[in-house]
Amino acid sequence: MDKKALSLPILISLVIGNMIGTGIYILPAELAKYGTLSILSWIYTSIGALFLALTFAHLNNRFPKTGGPYIYCKEAFGKLIGFIVAYSYWAGYLVSVAGIAVSSVGYLGFITPALNANTTTYNPHLALAIELGFIWFFTAVNIIGIHAAGVFQLILTIIKVIPLFIIIIFGLSHIHLENLTHFTVGTESSFMAVSSAATLTFWAFLGLESATVPSENTRGPRDIFKATVFGTLATSIIYIISTIVLMGMIPALLLEHSPFPFAEAGKLLFGSGSAILIVICAILSGLGALNACILIQGQIVFAAARDHMFPRIFTKLSKNDSPIAGQLFSSSLVTLLLILTMDPNFSKQFDTIALLAAFLLLVVYLISALAETKFIFSQKTSLYKVLLNRSTWVVLASIAYSVWMILSLDLKILLLGAVLILTCIPVYYFTVRKYLYA
């Protein structure tokens, strides 16, 4: 067995660490305006995420190769769709790296006013410098080797879930049931409240497919299946229970105006000194997600380059199996993105980056689910047998969920993402296709 292979605990930490970033530390406040009804959104989103996790686990059993969604879609629909998915998936992770860096530094604003976008002393140039420092530090970690990055990921994941468990365990006894009877806030219907809240909870599940991407650096499909499904399930449970605890501890109207809800919960449980500690854990949580995304971005580029979809230089690996050129180029593009989107309005910068990343990855999830549908239908001799297949209903639920999430996004983001994806088609026909068939 390859000693450099990512073990099951590391793969699970990759899945959990990629999904649990700084989002969970701020989402309870964002969801408070929808009242306790938003807990249903967590449940619905968790179910949709589990369907997607099962779909990706099945796809990896079919094609256990490095590249994840890119490999599945290329095998199902050919080189053009494969290239579009590789391009979209890679772009989605580049944008995600930028967004996580921005949100992680944003949490430092709790400690120093110079990084607090809500103060007049906020320094966007200092924030940019720290964001780039984080990105290039983890790029260096991943260049050292994928196993080193995996061990680092396991450590950060353990650190990030500890404060969540502490709040859950000690907060259960501080829940006030009257706080949980505030089912909705505002005048919109219950269905609209749940749907609107679901668009927020979805961001917290991006990265559920992470274990499938470095497939050839693992110990096999069985570990990937367990990591994908168990990692998604564990994350779902953490999200749902922690949100219930926070909403039970803090009244909705107060929670809605709290920029750091877990820090507020820490104050109630352990005093004001605990808030700093929880904020530090939130920052480390973001950095864990940043490390995971940087690991994935290099693997995507490597897989596409190996199939001559991306420049051949990206196939070069270090002695520790790290795609050096792919990581350096990807992080350079993230650096450029952060410089171009630098904005004194922190929320505006983060929202644009996060929504665009979500759209790009949702498109990848949808096409991957359609690929699994094609494989299922191609293996069955009759519609009756297809309908009896449990995987059929799993993948149909994945498609429905992906479409629902895409349609819930803002029109401006849909148009921006569509333009970004469409630009890769002429690139394919005028450069990649000529190279493939030369």
Beta strands, then each sheet from edge to edge (+ up, - down):
end
